[in-house]
Amino acid sequence: MGSRNYGGFKPEECVVIEDSISGVRAAKAGGFDVFGYVAHDYNNQLKDEATQTFDSMDKLLSMI
């Protein structure tokens, strides 16, 4: 996240997949939408902070 080069894409044209609170916060600070993978004990906090959440990788493709 430290780099400002996103392969020619703007943050609003991307989505970040994260499973940690610190990762969700960093992505949001960078202006990204964040999909939180909530298969961990702290999933309620991810649900509060991520743009969207999912609990199975099978569901991810339909969200994008």
N, C-alpha and C positions, 0 to 999 in steps of 0.2 A: 504494500500500500504506500510505501514511501515514494515510489516513482510516480511522476505525473504523466508518464507515457503509457496509454492504455491501448496500444496497437491502433491508434487513429480513431478510437471510439471515445465518445463523451460518456461520463459516468451515467447520465440518464438513459444511455443506449445499452447499458450493461446490467447484469445482475450478479451479485456475489452470493455464493453458497457458503454458509458458515454453520459451525456447530459449537461455537464458543461465544460467551458474552463479550469478551474483549474483541473478538473478530467482528461481531455484529456492530459494536460501537465504532470500531475503526472504519468499517465500510460505510456506515451512515455518515461519519464525519467527513468522508471523502465524497459524499453526495450520491452514493450508490443505493439502489434498492437491494435489500438483503433477504434471501430465503433462508430461514433457520431450520436446520435439521434437529428435530426435537426428540431424539431417541436416548436422551441422557437424563439424569436426575434433576438437573436444573432447567428442564424444558419449560416450566412456567415462566421463568424470567425471559427466556428466548422468545416465547410467544408474545410477551409484552413489548419487546424491543425490535423484533424483526418485522420486515414489511409483510411477509407471509411465512408460514411454517408448514413443514411436512414431516411425517414420521416414518416414511418408507421411500427408499430411492426409486421404487417403481412409480411413485406419484410425481416425481420431479419433472419428468418430460412433459406431462400434461399441464404443468404450471407455467412453463416457459412460453 
